[in-house]
Amino acid sequence: MYPTLKATVQNGKIQLLEDIGLPENAMLLVTVMDDALSDTFSLGEHLIAGLQDIASGRVVQINSSEELHSYLDSVLGKA
């Protein structure tokens, strides 16, 4: 099991902040933290909410960069 990793988005791509080798085709759980919400909730609170989403079946599988852009636009209210 891998530790929790921090990442940012650079030029539309997720970039890990730590240098860690991940196995090919590894599945990642991504919690999007909007700047406005990051002041309201701690990282732990975001993670708890993400785990509650998983337990409730509120997950989305993204298979392409186009799907990711579309999903993030809808979640962040940019659609």
N, C-alpha and C positions, 0 to 999 in steps of 0.2 A: 504494500500500500504506500502511496506517495503522500508527502506532506501537502498542505494547502499552499498553492503557489499564487503569487500576485502577478497581474498582467495589466497592460494598458493597450489601447488601440492606437496604432501608428499607421497612417496612410491606409486606413480601412482594414488593417490586419491586426489580429491579436498577437501581442509580443510579450513573452514571459519576461519578468524582471529578474528572475534567477536563471543561472546557467545550469540547466539540468537536462539530462538525456531522457527522453520519453520513448517508450517502445513504439514502433511503427503501428499505425492504426489505433493508438490509444484513444479511448473515449474520455472526454473531459466534461465536467460539470461547470458551467459558466454562470456566475451571478453578476448581472449588470448593475453597477452602482452609478446612478445619475449624480452629477455634482450637487444638485439641490438636495437630494436625499442623503448624501454622505455626511452633511452637517447635522441631519436630524437623527440618523441611526448609526450605531457603531457597526464595525465589521462583523462582530459576533451576532448582532441582531439581524443583519442581512443574511448571514449564513443560516441562522435559525429559520428565517422566513423561507429561504431556498429549500431547506430540508423539509419544511412543512409542505411546500409545493410538490416536492417529489412524493412524499407520503400520500398526498391527495390526488396524485396522478396529473398534476398541472405541469407537464413538461412538454417541450417542443424539441424535436430532432431536426437539426439543420444540416442539409447535405451539400450546400453550395454557397458561394459568397453572395450570390444574388438573393437567396433565401435569407441569409443573415442580414443583409442590408434592409430588406423588406420588413423582416421581423423587428429589428431594432428601431426602424422608423415608426412602426405601429406602437411599440412599447413606449418609446420616448415621445410620442405625440407629434412626430414630424411627417406623418402621412397625410 
